Amino acid sequence: MQAERDLKKGLIHEVLPVGMLGCNCSILGDPVTHEAMVIDPGDDIAEIVAILERHQLSVKMIVITHAHIDHIGGASKLRALTGAPVYMNENDKFLADHLSVQAKWLGMETPENPGIDTPAREGDILRVAGIEAHVLHTPGHTPGSISLYLPTEKKVIAGDTLFQDSVGRTDLPGGDFNQISSSIRGKLYTLPESTIVYPGHGATTDIATEKRSNPFVRV
């Protein structure tokens, strides 16, 4: 588990790999108001709740970067526990509606489809207390993939669009390599080069490094 605190703003940001595929779930919290946003609660809800309780955080928003089962699987459970609405891009509804197919691929039980309480669209700004996340529609891994840019924190939570030295796979239903390349070049690589990238799996990276050396999408 990776934990960090922005010393200037005091933002709480904990990253917890959850589920059998190690999806990076981000817990963002305001240390003053104790309000929180949880991104991609794919599984292991008890562990997510333990982090929330340790920081005395109240979840006000659940955000899904895309509707693959490892990112969305625990959203219904977390909503039931917290009452927080689920935000997701509408273009991934067809994937959420077929969680049983995804579960069969992985040999696991089918989680409840949380649906979409509030659509997350390009240009939206999601605010929870001192947390401000700009929605970037970054299709390619899935049609409704989004990334969340936090300009004050100089971070982007990229879902499965951009990884350290890699990009999201595009051979699954709705995937498109030309789209993901366009999303990365047109949306992510235009962010300040010092921006830290929090991918959906694996280690963090930064925009400058990926522009220079990512073997799949270079400038």
C-alpha positions, 0 to 999 in steps of 0.5 A: 500500500502506498500512502502519501500526504501533500505537505503544502495542502495537507491533502490525504491521498492513499493508494490501495491495490485491491482485488485479484488484479491489483487495481489501484484504488485512490482515497482522497481526503480533506484533513480539515472537513474530513470529506473524501472522494474514493476512486475505483473501489474495485474490491476489498471494501473492508480495507478501504473502509479501514483507511477511511476510519483511520483518517475519520473520513466521510465519503461524498463521492465515488468515481469510476475511471472505467467499467471493468470489473476490477475497477467497479466491482466494489462500488455498490458495496461502498455506496451502500455503506456510505450513501455516496453517489457513483460518478462514471462516464455514460459510454461505459454503461454497456460494460457495467451492464455485462459484469456477469460476462466479465466475472466469468472471464475471471472465474469470480462472483458477479458483483452488483452493477452500481449504475451511474448516479451522476455522469462524469463528462469531459470538462466536469469539475468534481469537487469535495471540500478542498479536492478538485478533480477535472474530468478528462474523457480519455477513451481507448481502453474503453469508450468511457474511460476517464482520467482525473486531473488534480491541478493543485496537487499536480497529479493525474489519476489515469485509470488504465489509459496510461501506465509506467512504460505502457498503455491500457490494453485495447483488445477487449470489447470497446478498445481502440488503439488509435483512440487511446493514442489520441487520448494520451497525446491530446489530453495527458501529454498536454498536462504539465510535464511535472504531473505525477501519473497514478495509473490503474495498476502498478507504480506511479510515473510522470508525464515528462518520463512517458513523453520521452520514453513510453514505447507505445505512445511518444510525442 
